[in-house]
Amino acid sequence: MWTVNNPIGQSAGSGGDAGAPPPDARASRPEPSGTGRLYHLDNLRLLLIVLVVVHHASQPYGPADWWYVEGGDRSAFLSVFATVSGAFRMSLFFLVSAFLLPPAYDRKGGARFLGERFRRFVPPILIGFFVLTPVLMYAYYLNFRDYGAIGFGAYYTDVYLGMGDEPAGWSGPIWPDRQFAHLWFLQHLLGYALLYAAWRWLTARRGRPSAPGHRLRPAPGTLAIVLFVLAVSAATFLLRVAYPVDQWVPMLEFIQTEPADLAQYAAFFVVGLAAYRRGWLSTFSARAGYAWLAAGVVLAGVHFLGGGWFDDVYAMGGWDPRSLLWSTVETAICTALSIGLLVAFREWADRPSRLVRALAPATFTVYVLHVPVVVALQYAMAGAAAGPLVKFGVVATAGVLLSFALAWGVRRTPVLRGLL
């Protein structure tokens, strides 16, 4: 077993939801068919992948999390930004991913569905584990550990894979150095896809196959959403009693998992499945969505104005009432912002554009490749005579542009396109 305190710089986050209310004209509009294009989700995914890159760009300059680059001044603003961003970003990613799962299964059937998921996720996970992450950890070993110089080959076998003896006074964050870094997300998506396929197979065996497509039903109301927030908050708090935020463990000895956020991620994934089958993304009223968006912005704003009141508390474990309070606030922020963003993008960003058509297919590749790009930029900025906000601005802007440029090049290289 291994346990690691945040090997990928992931801050707290999650929640789940839907929204309620009087039907409006938009509520009567059906979702596009399985062959249609959900442009608002394409746009939303672009925003989320940019937030992922920007979040990791902030790691050496704000949050106290472990990261591949250390040293330098830190900004309290960036610390709060990372906490708020982490409160909803990956949970919303899970919801959107789950929403797209049932139509894919309906079109392809179980065998083809799983085959394509394995072909899509396994190669980048293995490339990340055996190629990308060792390079990042080797640079960290040379720059931020005091064990003397060592060749990459010796480091790879003895330290990264753990074939050598653990040095005395090992500085961590884990022994050995091997990890899946940010690709934990792909591991979880693959695991959820397996669970979903198993559930579809079992329901079909029992004579209750899921009907293809979806039926429009009223979206959950305010009471249902509040109860959902309370339930997820309670589950999150209970998990954090034993596993504080940023503590990572191997689920089934292979899947890199942060138990502190597991209830939130799983809940959002289930909500995404239900949202597709019940057509909630269509039936949620614009008025209710905007109200939830405003509530999320206010909660996040209060957190910013308070200078991150919970930033020294949210990682606590045990039976601490402050941990329960933060679990509730975090889940509320996640739920409100996620509902609001889904509705806002449905209303204002549900149209095709050349930019979206060009960038949307690259989001997956950007996710796989952006961390080495960002870390390289952070090393390049290490000696710059600038404050943390300036360094962050440079790394975030260049990181987004270079990550998409690299993804564009990879997607036009047949061999790399098939792997990444």
Sequence and secondary structure as in RCSB ss.txt:
>XXXX:A:sequence
MWTVNNPIGQSAGSGGDAGAPPPDARASRPEPSGTGRLYHLDNLRLLLIVLVVVHHASQPYGPADWWYVEGGDRS
AFLSVFATVSGAFRMSLFFLVSAFLLPPAYDRKGGARFLGERFRRFVPPILIGFFVLTPVLMYAYYLNFRDYGAI
GFGAYYTDVYLGMGDEPAGWSGPIWPDRQFAHLWFLQHLLGYALLYAAWRWLTARRGRPSAPGHRLRPAPGTLAI
VLFVLAVSAATFLLRVAYPVDQWVPMLEFIQTEPADLAQYAAFFVVGLAAYRRGWLSTFSARAGYAWLAAGVVLA
GVHFLGGGWFDDVYAMGGWDPRSLLWSTVETAICTALSIGLLVAFREWADRPSRLVRALAPATFTVYVLHVPVVV
ALQYAMAGAAAGPLVKFGVVATAGVLLSFALAWGVRRTPVLRGLL
>XXXX:A:secstr
   EE TT             S  TGGGS    TTS  HHHHHHHHHHHHHHHHHHHTGGGS  S  SS  S   
HHHHHHHHHHHHHHHHHHHHHHHHTHHHHHHHHHHHHHHHHHHHHHHHHHHHIIIIIHHHHHHHHHHHH  S   
 HHHIIIIIIS  S   TT   SSSS    GGGHHHHHHHHHHHHHHHHHHHHHHTT    SS        HHHH
HHHHHHHHHHHHHHHHHS TTEEEEETTTEEE HHHHHHHHHHHHHHHHHHHHTHHHHS HHHHHHHHHHHHHHH
HHHHHTT TTTTTTT  SS HHHHHHHHHHHHHHHHHHHHHHHHHHHHS S  HHHHHHGGGHHHHHHHHHHHHH
HHHHHTTT S  HHHHHHHHHHHHHHHHHHHHHHHHTSHHHHHH 
